[in-house]
Amino acid sequence: MSAAGLIARDELRLMTRNRVAAVALILLVVLTLVASLTAWGHQRAIADTRARQQSEAAAAFNAQPDRHPHRMVHYGQFIYRPLGPLAAFDPGVDAFTGNSMFLEGHRQNTANFGDVQQSSMLVRFGQLTPAFVLQAVAPLLLIFLGFGVVARERERGTLRPLLVGGASRASIVGGKLAALGAVAGVAGVPAVIALMLIAGQPGAHALPMLVIAGGYFTYLALWTVLVVLVSAAVKRSRDALLVLLALWSVTVVLVPRVAPDLAGAAVPLANRIDTDIAIARDLRRAGDSHNPDDPTFAAFKRRTLARYGVERVEDLPVNYKGLLAVEGERITSGLFDRYAAAGFAAQERQGALVAAAGLLSPAVALRDLSMAAAGTDNAGHRRFLEQAERYRYMLVQRLNRLQADSVRYADDTAKDAGADRRKRIDAGHWQAIPPFTFDAPTGATLAAAALPGLAMVAAWLMAALGGLALVTRRLGAR
């Protein structure tokens, strides 16, 4: 057996004899398993609930009786964001963003009913997930197990005898790395089991799971190298422990917590009330589709009459009120899209600033990687909002077209006793409207979105290996 192998074997034997270390490792494995099972159960319960509520909402919409189409525009419909299988591994921002939307005419609502808004206070402290355990707890275990792997040899005076005995500096450090790396590998096994369970579920993609597995093992390898690096660079084990705990506190706790606040301060995001006020102000300027004398819609009326070659709306072959509704929805939806695009652009700038914090904290880079691959990041939430808006626009305009084509103008403006019944159309029209279906991203899309985070974690590992190589050259020189 090589010198590095012998040193690794002795280090593992020492860890095995250390009951505290053995218990800590077992607790971490159990914690990861429990986190995997509870997160999986939670994700399945949420997915089932949203699927049931979506089915009930669609059934309620289809069950509406014969009505005037514009009444259905205001009746609206609820839609729910489905969760992908990898949300069990990393739920990301799902608990904090809304997961359902009410779609209606003349208004673009935002998502509501996030888990944090309707659950106990415990949810606000974060869910126990495999991602959290590996991001925050596993590095602590490696620190407490490995802070003295090299410093201890120096303190006990066994480092120089090892060098004199023929062990090279590289073999000593390599053996320590191999021993601590084996512990890191064991710590990551439960997460691999969780990913294998997820792989068997419908909709699971192999590529993002491979990226997640590669990212977390790179992250654990990074902490393994950092622990050995610090232990080899300082004189005493106590100093190594203090340095490593400070490093963990800054990179795992402080930077990930502060970075979003700094990004929010650097790129302010308009709140919902301000946005609603601005939209209402612009809507007044754009015109009122319900007011036939509005200048904007008066011009639309002239264009419509000219296109059909008639002089009165009563002579049009279609219901002018329906055309007016179509035009009004087109104008207001364009306004909604403009404000939504501005909000998304601000969120992207904030996200870029937070991602840049990955240069200071590998935990930030890993978190971005994990959420992007799981489809539970802000981009995934935006994907749902954009698809919901496209569906809302299709739904409302289809109902407006029904008013234009299926309700006579004379009936629509009549106020006699039987007018209300003549304005109604058959319920089969809205039953024929296709239900909302979420177009989930492909595995390649999710994996590609996670690659920048993976590259940054890998860069951290390369930098740490470079630092360890420099420290190894000077090992035992003092």
N, C-alpha and C positions, 0 to 999 in steps of 0.2 A: 504494500500500500504506500502511496506517495506521502510525503511529509504533510501536505495540505490535507489529505484524507485522514491521517492520524490525528492531526490537530482538530479537524472537524468532529471526528468521533469522540475525542476527549471532551470537547466543548459540549456536545450533545449529552454525553454521560453526566457531565457536571450539571447541566440543566435538568436532567431527569432526576438527579438526586435532590435538587432544590424543589421541595414540595410546593413552595409558594409559586414557583414558575410553572410547575405542572398543573396546579389548580387553576392558575390564571389562564393557561392555554385551554384547558377543558371548559372553563367558563365562557371563554370567547367563542369556542366552537358551538357550545350549547346556545349561547346568545344569538349567534348568526342563524342557527337552525330555527330557533323560536321566531326570530325576526322574519325569516323566510316564510314560515308557515302562517304566521299572523298576517303578514302583508299579502300573502296569496289569498287567504280567506277574505280579507278586507276588500281586495281588488275584485274578487268574484262576486261578493255581495253588492258592491257598487255597480258592477257591470249588469248584474241581473236586475237590480232596482231600476237603473236607467232604461234598460231594454223594456221592462214592464211598463214604466211610465210613458215611454215613447209610443208603445203600442196603444195604451189607453188614450193618449192625446190624439193619435191618428184616428182611433175609433170614434172619439167624441166629435172630431171634425167631420168625418164621413157620415155620422148619424144625424147631422143637421137636416131639418126638413126643407121642403121647397122654400126658397127665399129670394129676396132681391140680392143680386151678387155683391153690391156694396156693403150689405149687412155682413156678409161673409168676410169682406176685407177687414172689417172692424172686429169680427169674432176672433180672427187670428188663429194661431196654432202654436203650441209649445214644441220645442225640439230639444233633444238632449245629446250631449257629447259622449260618444262611446269611448271606453278606455281600452287601449291595446294591452296585450298580455304582459309586455315588459314593464307596465306600470306597477306590477307586483314587486318588481325589483327596485324601481326608483319612481315613486309617484310624482316627483318633481313639484311643479307649481299647481297641480290639479286641486289640492285641498284649499288653495287660497284664491283661485280664480273661479268664477261661476261655471257651472256645468250645464246650465239650461238657459234657453232664451225664449221669450215670447215674441213671435213674429206677427206684425200687424201692418196695416197701411199707414202712410204718412209719418211713420216713426221708425227709427232704428234703435232698438233697445240693446242694452248690453247684457252680458251673461250674468246670471244670478245663482244664488243658492249653493255657494261653495261649502265644502264640508266644515271649514273653520267657522262659517257664519251660523251654522245650524247644529253644531256638535258641542260636546263638553269642552271645558277649558283645556283638557289634556291634549286635544288636537293642536292647540296653539303652541304647545311645547314641542311639537314635532312627533311624527310617527316613528315607531321602531321598525326600520327597514334594513334589509341586507346592505343597501348602499350606505346608510348612516353608520352601521357597525364597522364596515370596512374603511370608510373615509375617516372616522374619528377615533374609534376604539382600538382597532387593530394596530395603528402606529404606536399607541400608548403601551400596548403589550410588548411590542418589539423594543421600545425604549427601556422598559423595566427589566426585560430579559437580557438585553444586550449592551446596556450602557458601560458595563465593565469588561467586555470581552477582551479588549486589548489593554486598557488602562490597568486592569487587575494584574496582568502579567508584569507590567512595569512596577506597580506598587509592591508586588511580592518578590520582585527581583528575579523572576523566572524568564524575563524576555531575553536578556543577554545570554544566559545559558542555552536558550533555544537557538539563538543565532550562532553561538559558538559550536553548538552540537551539529550544525550543518543545515539547519532549516533556514531557508531564505526568507527575506522580508515578505516577498510576494506569497510564499507558501503559508506563512503565518496568517497574513491578512486574508488570503484566499480560504484557508480553513475556517477562520472565524465567519467569513461571509457565507460559506456553505452551510455552516451549522445554523446561523440565524436565518438564512434563506429557507432552510428546511422548515423552520417554525412558521415563517411567513406563508409557505406553501400549504401547511396544514391549516392555518387560519383561513386560507382562501377556499379550501375544499367545500365547505357548506354552501358558499355562494355558487360554486360550480354546480352543485347538486340542485340548487334552486333554479339555475338557468336551464338545466336539463329537464326539470319538471315543466318549466315554461315552454320549452322547445316543442313539447307534445301538444300544445294548445292550438286551436284554430287561429290563424292570423299571425302566428309567431314567425319571425324571419331569422334566418341563420346569421346573415351578415352583421346586423347590429349586435346580436348576442356575442359574436366573436370579437367585435370591437370592444364591447363592455368587458369581456373576460380579459382581453389583452390589456386594456387600460388599467383595470384594478390590479392585475399581477405586476404591471410595470410600476404602479404606485407603491405596492408592497415591496417590490425590489428596490425602489428608490429609498424608502425608509430603512430598509436593511443596510443599504450602502451608507446612508447618512449616519446611522447609529454606529457602525464600525468606523466611519471616518472621524466622527467626533471623539469616539473612545480612543482612537489612535493618535489624535492630535493633541489631547490634553494630558496633563501629568497624572491627575487623580480621578478615580471613579466618581467621586462626589461632584467634581467639576463637570464631568461628562454628563451626569444626570441633570444637573442644573441647566447646562447649555441645551440639552435635548428637550427638556420640558419647556424652556423658553421658546425654542424653535417650534415645538408643537403648538404652544399657545398662540403664537403669532400667525403661523401658517394655516392652522386648522380651525382656530376659533376667531381670532381678531380680524384678520384680513377678509375672510368670507363674510363676516358680519358687517364690517365697516364699508366694504367696497360698494354694495348696492346703495347705501345712504349717500356716499360721496357722488356716485353716478347720478342719483336722483337730484342732488343739489346742483351738480354741474349742468344737467339737462333737465330742467323742470318740465313736468308733464301736467297738462291741464286736467283738473279734476272734472268729474262728471257734471257737476252743477254749472261750472264755467262753460263747459262745452255745450250743454243744453241751452244756456242763455245765448251763446254766440250763434248757435244754429237757429234758434227762434228769431233772433235779430235778422239773420240773413234770409230766413224764410219770408219775413215781412217784406224785405226788399225784393225778393224774387217774385212775389205775388201770391195770391190765394186762389187755388183751383176751385174752391167752393164758391168764390165770388165771381159770377160771370161778367161783372163790369170792371174787373181788375185790368189795368193796362196791358200787362203781360199776356193775359189770357184773352183779352179783346183782340190783340194782334194775332194770337193763335186762331181765334174764330175767323178772322178775315182770311187767313191762309187756308183754313179748312174749307171755307165756302168757295174760295177760288179754285182749290184743287178739285172739288167735285162739280164746279160749274153751276152752282145754285146761289140764290140770294138770301135764303132763309135757312136757319138750322132745321126748321120743320120739314124742309124739302130734301134733307140729306138721306141717303139710303141706309145710314146707320144712326145709332142713338148718339147725338152730340154730347150728352152728359157723360157717356162712357168714354168718348174720345178725350173729353176734358179731364176725366180721371186718369187716363193713360198718360197724358201730357204732364199733369200735375205730379204724378208719381215719378215720372222720368226726371223732372227738375229737382224734386226734393231728394231723390235717391242720389243724384249727382252731387248734391250738397253734402249728404251724409258720407258718401265715399271720400270726398275731399277732406273732411274733418277726420275720418277714420285713417286715411293715408298719413295725415300729419301726425296723428297719435302713434301709428305704427313706426313712423320714421324716428320719432323721439325715443320710442322704446328700443329701437335698434341701436341708436347712439348710446343709450344707457347700457344696453347689453354688450356693446363693443368695449365700453370703459370697464365693465365688470370682467369681461374676458381678458382685458389687458392686465388685470390684477393677477392673472395666472402667472405672470412673470415674478410676482412676489410670493405666491402661494400655489403649490401644486394641487392643493385641495380644491381651489377654485377651478383650475383646469379640469380636474377629474370630475367635479360636479357638473360642469358644462358638458363634458363628454357623456356622462352617464344619462343626463336628462335628454340630451339631443338624440342619443341612440334609442332611448325608451320612448321618444315621442311625447314627453311630458314637459318640455320646456316652453318658453314663451312663443317660439315659432310654431309649436304644435297647437297652442291655444289660438294663435292668430289664424292658423289654417282652419280651425273650426269656425271662428268668427266670419272669415271671408266666405266660406261655403254656406254658412247660415244666411248671410246677406244676399248671396246670389239666389238662394232658394226663396228667400222672402220676396225679392224683386220679381222672380218668376211667378210665384203664387199670386201676388197682388195684381200684377199686370194681366195674368190670365183671367182673374176675376173681373178686372176692369174691361177686358176685351169681351167677356161674356155680357157685361152690361151694354157695351156698344153694339154687339151683334144680335143678342137674344132678347133685349128689352126694347120695345118701341118707345121712341121719344115722347110720343103723345101720351102713352101710358105712364112714362116716368115722370111727367110733369103734371099729370092729372091729380085732382084732389077729391074726386067723387067717392061715393061709398064703396064702389067695387074696384077702385084704382089699386089698392094695396094688393089684392089678389092677382090682378093682371101684371103687376110688376115682378111677381115671383117666377122663378124658372125652376126646372126640375132638379132635384137633389143629385141626380146622377152626374151632373156637370162637375161638382166638387169631389164626388167619389172617384171621378176619372183622373183627378190631379195626382201625379205620382208622389209618394211620401218622401220625406227627407231621408237621404242615405248619406252617411259620412264617407267621403272618399279618403280612405286611410293611405298614408304615404307608403311607398315601397321600401323594402329592406335596403336597397341601394341608396335611396334618398336619406334614410335615417343614418346609415353608416357614414355617408359622405358628410353629413352635418356634424358628426362626432369626430371626424378626423382632425380638425384643428386642435381640439382638446387633447386628443391622443398624442399629437405631435409635440404639444407643449409639455406633457408629462414625460414623454421620451427625452425631450431636451433637458429637463430637470435631471433625469437619470444619467444622461451623458455627462452633464456638468458635475454631478456628484461623483461619478466614476473618475473623472479627470482630477478632481480634488483629492480623491482617495489615492490615486496613483502618485500624486505629488507627496502626500503625507507618508505613503509607504516607503518612498525613497529615503526619507529621513528617519524612519523608524529605528529606534535604538541608538541613534547618533548622539543623543544627549545623556 
